């Protein structure tokens, strides 16, 4: 099986612009494998152009109050930004292919985009990033090994103490039932933690079912087991129970908890609305000729808005929401500019491109991990606000995720806006405190 080749991607003969964005592929590919009986995103499905990226949701839509859905979007067709850039660099026409080679951004791309190349090489040892998801992924460790070895990352296994998988009760043997859709989510989350913080340990905590009660219990378990960073790539409708959930599951001073803002455009979701978490929005990320080498705009699927129930944290001072505003910061989430993921349980074994704010949440959790242990008693969601308007964050100033009033809650502007918060990481300085 062909896998990503970092040696060919970083060869001195490779054009300089392509080296910035191509840690991964040996072939330009478009994913054409059909979704698991779920609908392709309406915006994408409306286009018949072969280059139009299409995608499907990995997880089922919640059918009951209190249920959460994962925020992973798997690309099913068309061409990604990664493929187009590689084809341009090689002077060829982008083409559809198979799932034996990666077609999304890899670790060195993401580190380059967010100023993390040096930090990822030297920081994070001994830190534990918790990934909180529902159901079991029986292939989690094996798929993680494929991703990491393909990109030249150090092994992260149960045997060497780097990887641990437990249920919400902490058991390593009595695990939840397996689920194909959530397994895709788990692969995505594990791969993103590996991409940003390859020296970190990873704790996968699997909730019995995707209810807020069970997922919240899994968050508590992660903290009990010593994790100082916890990524949550799921969300659902707000409810009057949310303030109670806040105090029961998310009020963990000294722990950086990140939550996906949502994939349905303007509108608030929980637990992104919790005042104790870092709500992470989504961007479209592309290589550019700028000094940074990358450019970002609002991904139109990114969640944002005003909470109906959660109180505004003291460090949030925007005036358009009397209660908690979403988001705080952001990172890449657009499936058309998505990331490479290896998965063998949710779908046919192979390389896929994923988007959704399920990408951005573990990226930001891992940035916190690189930045170091949060101070005792702190709420790390506040840290980016301390760095607001500085070079520690890439201010995203274009794009929208819907219509709203006041406009900044759904449209990018200089400074704070709903879809991208204060912006995306440029190094670690906005995530320490």
JOKA-V452254 format. One record per run of one state. SS is the DSSP state (H for helix, E for strand, L for the rest). FROM is the first residue (numbers start at 1). TO is the last residue. If there is no record, write none. Layout:
# JOKA-V452254
<<SS FROM TO> <SS FROM TO>>
This chain:
# JOKA-V452254
<<L 1 5> <H 6 9> <L 10 15> <H 16 21> <L 22 39> <E 40 40> <L 41 41> <H 42 45> <L 46 53> <E 54 57> <L 58 66> <E 67 67> <L 68 68> <E 69 70> <L 71 72> <E 73 77> <L 78 80> <H 81 90> <L 91 104> <E 105 105> <L 106 106> <H 107 113> <L 114 116> <H 117 122> <L 123 127> <E 128 134> <L 135 135> <E 136 136> <L 137 139> <H 140 150> <L 151 162> <E 163 167> <L 168 177> <E 178 178> <L 179 179> <H 180 196> <L 197 200> <E 201 207> <L 208 210> <E 211 211> <H 212 224> <L 225 228> <E 229 232> <L 233 233> <E 234 236> <L 237 241> <H 242 250> <L 251 255> <E 256 260> <L 261 265> <E 266 267> <L 268 269> <E 270 270> <L 271 277> <E 278 287> <L 288 293> <E 294 298> <L 299 303> <E 304 306> <L 307 324> <E 325 326> <L 327 328> <E 329 332> <L 333 334> <H 335 337> <L 338 338> <E 339 343> <L 344 349> <E 350 355> <L 356 356> <H 357 371> <L 372 379> <H 380 386> <L 387 392> <E 393 394> <L 395 399> <E 400 400> <L 401 406> <H 407 409> <L 410 410> <E 411 411> <L 412 416> <E 417 417> <L 418 420> <E 421 421> <L 422 423> <E 424 425> <L 426 428> <H 429 431> <L 432 433>>
